[in-house]
Amino acid sequence: MANLCNIDGRIVPEHEATVPVLDRGFLFGDSIYEVIRTRNGSLFAWQEHLDRLRASAMGIGMELSLDDATILRRVLDTMHAAGNAEHYVRIVVTRGTGTAPSIDLRAAPGPERWILFARPLPPAPSDVRLQIIERLRNDRRALDPAVKSGNYLNNVLGLAEAKQAGATDCLFLNTSDHVTEASTSNVFFVKNGTWLTPPAHAGILLGVTRALLIDFLRARGERVEERDLTRNDALTADAVFTSSTLRDVALVTHVDGIAMPQGEAAQRVLAIGAEFSQQCDRRAKDVDMPSAIQLAQRAKGPA
């Protein structure tokens, strides 16, 4: 089955999907997006992702015309058309087709354009090597990383810089030389039995998996701190790992070319990460999607 794309409710193979040249997502990255994955065929944490989609829209002054029930129906229709494999769905919402190639919002009368991609879930990475790069993360006072926008050039160039150095991913610092995140993942350190992760004010995307993992760790009685972290914290940690929707927990083997310890702390990360994934699987199994659509429909009103 070919990879599928849903454009404004119409499902087509990706290679047949097009948008107008005046679409503002194409022209300016004037868009937002979310990625939702399946677990055992059920959408996982869909409400958290849709809530963040709406927060991102608010962050760039975009009004969304679709309610949650309509979005869910389109996601499920696209997934079902794509087949029975485990999938992830990327939801992209652009500000729509402009009246001219102008950045002025007066040239953006709307409506917004909804694009959904359904692709098989990729395999988990076996070796994550982070490079702390010279390029800084976007300052939250300029383009807040908490807004999951389609303007991803900072991440594109950061990842390219890391790969040129022989790593698999980058690790961004902010203007205060504090750790923020990787190109598409949040980052955690383990040091002296405490789980550490950068706070929101460092300039990060508040990952859905990050939040679920913090809750999971605290429920187990683990010490978790959200605080400013430095390059030295990364290089002297007992273990380093990333968290994301598609990867859950991925252990980091190298930072700046230096091998990270693979001792007790790293083994604990792997064990607790496996427990976390199992809990997520159980939570997804309990979700009845037709009922979820009905609940969303009642909460938001008719589409």
C-alpha positions in Angstrom: 0.0 0.0 0.0 1.4 3.4 -0.9 1.8 6.1 1.7 -1.4 8.1 1.9 -2.2 11.8 2.3 -5.5 13.3 3.3 -6.0 16.9 2.0 -9.1 18.6 3.3 -10.9 15.3 3.6 -9.8 13.8 0.3 -7.4 10.7 0.5 -4.8 10.3 -2.2 -1.4 8.6 -2.6 1.4 10.9 -1.4 2.9 11.2 -4.9 -0.5 12.6 -6.2 -0.9 15.1 -3.3 -0.5 18.8 -4.2 -1.1 22.2 -2.6 -1.4 25.5 -4.4 1.8 27.5 -4.8 0.3 30.3 -2.8 -0.3 28.1 0.2 1.2 29.9 3.1 2.7 26.7 4.6 4.6 26.2 1.3 5.6 29.8 1.0 6.5 30.7 4.6 6.2 27.7 6.9 3.1 29.4 8.2 1.6 26.3 9.6 1.4 24.0 12.7 1.5 20.3 13.0 1.2 17.3 15.3 2.3 13.6 15.1 0.1 10.9 16.6 1.0 7.3 16.6 -0.9 4.0 17.0 -0.4 1.3 19.6 -1.9 -2.0 18.7 -4.0 -0.2 16.2 -5.4 2.5 18.5 -4.5 6.2 18.5 -2.4 7.0 21.5 -2.8 10.2 23.6 -4.8 11.7 20.9 -6.5 14.2 23.2 -3.1 15.6 24.4 -1.9 16.0 20.9 -5.1 17.7 19.7 -5.0 20.0 22.7 -1.4 21.0 21.8 -2.4 21.5 18.2 -5.0 24.0 19.4 -2.4 25.7 21.7 0.0 26.0 18.7 -2.7 27.5 16.6 -3.4 30.1 19.3 0.3 30.8 19.5 0.4 31.9 15.9 -3.0 33.5 15.8 -4.6 30.8 13.6 -8.3 29.9 14.0 -9.1 26.2 13.5 -12.4 25.5 11.9 -12.5 21.7 12.6 -13.7 20.2 15.9 -11.9 17.2 17.6 -14.5 14.7 16.3 -14.0 15.8 12.7 -10.2 15.7 13.0 -10.4 12.2 14.6 -12.7 10.9 11.8 -10.2 12.1 9.2 -7.3 10.6 11.0 -9.1 7.2 11.3 -10.3 7.3 7.7 -6.7 7.8 6.5 -5.3 5.2 8.8 -7.9 2.6 7.7 -7.2 3.3 4.1 -3.5 2.9 4.7 -3.9 -0.7 6.0 -3.4 -2.6 9.2 0.2 -1.9 10.1 1.1 0.4 13.1 1.1 3.9 11.8 1.9 7.4 12.7 -0.2 10.3 11.4 1.2 13.7 10.8 -1.4 16.5 11.0 -0.4 19.6 9.2 -2.5 22.8 9.2 -1.5 25.7 7.1 -3.0 29.1 7.1 -4.4 28.3 3.7 -4.0 29.8 0.2 -3.0 33.4 0.2 -4.1 36.1 -2.2 -0.4 37.1 -2.9 3.1 35.8 -2.0 3.1 38.3 0.9 3.8 37.7 4.6 1.1 40.2 5.5 -1.7 38.3 7.3 -4.2 40.5 5.3 -3.1 38.3 2.3 -4.3 35.3 4.2 -8.1 35.2 4.1 -8.4 31.5 4.9 -9.8 29.0 5.3 -6.9 26.9 6.7 -5.8 23.8 4.9 -5.7 20.4 6.6 -3.2 17.8 5.4 -2.7 14.4 7.1 0.0 11.9 6.3 -0.3 8.2 7.3 3.0 6.3 7.3 4.1 3.0 8.9 5.7 3.4 12.3 9.5 3.5 11.8 11.8 1.1 13.8 13.3 2.4 17.1 16.8 3.7 16.7 19.6 1.4 18.0 22.3 4.0 18.4 21.6 7.6 19.3 24.7 9.9 19.2 24.1 13.6 20.1 26.3 16.5 19.1 26.1 19.7 21.0 26.1 22.2 18.1 27.1 25.8 17.8 23.8 26.7 16.2 21.4 27.9 19.0 17.8 26.9 19.5 15.3 29.6 18.5 14.8 32.0 21.4 11.3 31.7 22.8 11.0 35.5 22.6 11.4 35.3 18.8 9.8 32.0 17.6 8.7 30.0 20.7 9.7 26.3 20.4 6.6 25.6 22.5 4.6 26.3 19.3 4.9 23.2 17.1 5.1 25.2 13.9 6.0 24.1 10.3 8.9 26.7 10.4 11.6 24.1 11.0 14.7 25.5 9.4 16.4 25.9 12.8 16.0 22.1 13.3 16.8 21.2 9.7 20.2 23.0 9.9 20.9 21.8 13.4 20.4 18.2 12.4 22.6 18.7 9.3 25.4 20.2 11.5 25.2 17.3 13.9 25.4 14.7 11.1 28.4 16.5 9.5 30.1 15.9 12.9 29.3 12.2 12.7 26.4 12.2 15.1 22.8 11.0 14.5 21.1 14.0 16.1 21.9 17.5 17.5 21.6 18.9 21.0 20.7 22.6 21.1 21.8 25.1 23.7 19.9 28.3 24.2 21.3 31.9 24.4 22.1 31.3 28.1 24.2 28.1 27.2 21.6 25.9 28.8 20.5 22.6 27.2 17.1 22.7 25.4 16.3 19.6 23.2 17.3 17.5 20.2 16.0 18.1 16.7 12.7 16.3 17.3 13.0 14.9 20.8 13.1 16.0 24.4 16.2 15.1 26.4 16.7 13.7 29.9 19.8 13.1 32.0 20.2 10.7 34.9 22.7 11.8 37.6 23.1 10.4 41.1 19.7 8.7 40.9 17.8 11.8 39.8 16.1 12.2 36.5 16.8 15.7 35.0 15.2 17.5 32.1 15.2 21.1 30.9 12.3 23.3 32.0 9.8 25.0 29.7 11.6 28.4 30.1 14.7 27.0 28.5 12.9 27.1 25.2 11.6 23.6 24.5 8.6 21.9 23.0 6.6 20.5 25.8 6.5 17.0 24.5 3.5 14.8 25.1 5.7 11.8 25.8 7.9 13.9 28.1 4.9 14.8 30.2 3.6 11.3 30.4 7.1 10.0 31.3 7.5 12.6 34.1 4.2 11.5 35.5 5.2 7.8 35.2 8.5 8.3 36.9 7.0 10.3 39.8 4.3 7.8 40.3 7.0 5.2 40.7 8.7 7.3 43.4 11.6 8.5 41.2 13.1 11.9 41.8 12.5 14.1 38.8 13.7 17.7 38.4 13.0 20.2 35.7 15.9 22.6 35.8 18.5 24.4 33.8 21.1 22.1 32.5 24.6 22.7 31.0 26.9 21.1 28.5 28.9 19.8 31.5 25.8 18.2 32.9 25.3 16.3 29.6 29.0 15.2 29.5 29.1 14.0 33.1 25.6 12.4 33.4 25.3 8.8 34.4 22.9 8.2 31.5 21.4 10.4 28.7 18.2 9.6 26.8 15.7 11.2 24.5 11.9 10.9 24.6 9.5 11.4 21.7 6.1 10.2 20.3 7.7 7.8 17.7 10.6 6.5 19.9 9.3 6.6 23.5 12.6 6.3 25.3 15.9 6.1 23.3 19.2 5.7 25.2 22.0 8.0 24.0 25.3 6.2 23.5 27.6 9.3 22.7 27.6 13.0 23.4 30.1 15.1 21.4 31.8 11.9 20.4 32.3 10.8 24.0 30.9 7.5 25.0 28.3 7.7 27.7 28.4 5.3 30.6 26.4 2.1 29.9 26.4 0.9 33.4 23.7 0.6 36.1 22.0 4.0 35.3 21.8 3.2 31.6 20.4 -0.3 32.2 17.8 1.3 34.6 16.8 3.7 31.8 16.2 0.8 29.4 14.2 -1.2 32.0 12.0 1.7 33.1 11.7 2.8 29.5 10.3 -0.7 28.6 7.9 -0.5 31.5 6.8 3.0 30.3 6.1 1.7 26.8 4.1 -1.2 28.2 2.0 1.1 30.2 1.4 3.3 27.1 0.4 0.1 25.2 -2.1 -0.8 27.9 -3.5 2.8 28.0 -4.0 2.7 24.2 -5.7 -0.7 24.4 -8.3 0.8 26.7 -9.3 3.5 24.2 -12.5 2.9 22.2 -12.1 5.2 19.2 -15.8 5.3 18.1 -16.8 6.3 21.7 -14.0 8.8 21.7 -15.3 10.4 18.5 -18.8 10.6 20.0 -17.5 12.2 23.2 -15.5 14.7 21.2 -18.6 15.4 19.1 -20.7 16.1 22.2 -18.0 18.3 23.7 -17.5 20.4 20.6 -20.8 20.4 18.9 -21.6 19.4 15.3 -18.8 19.7 12.7 
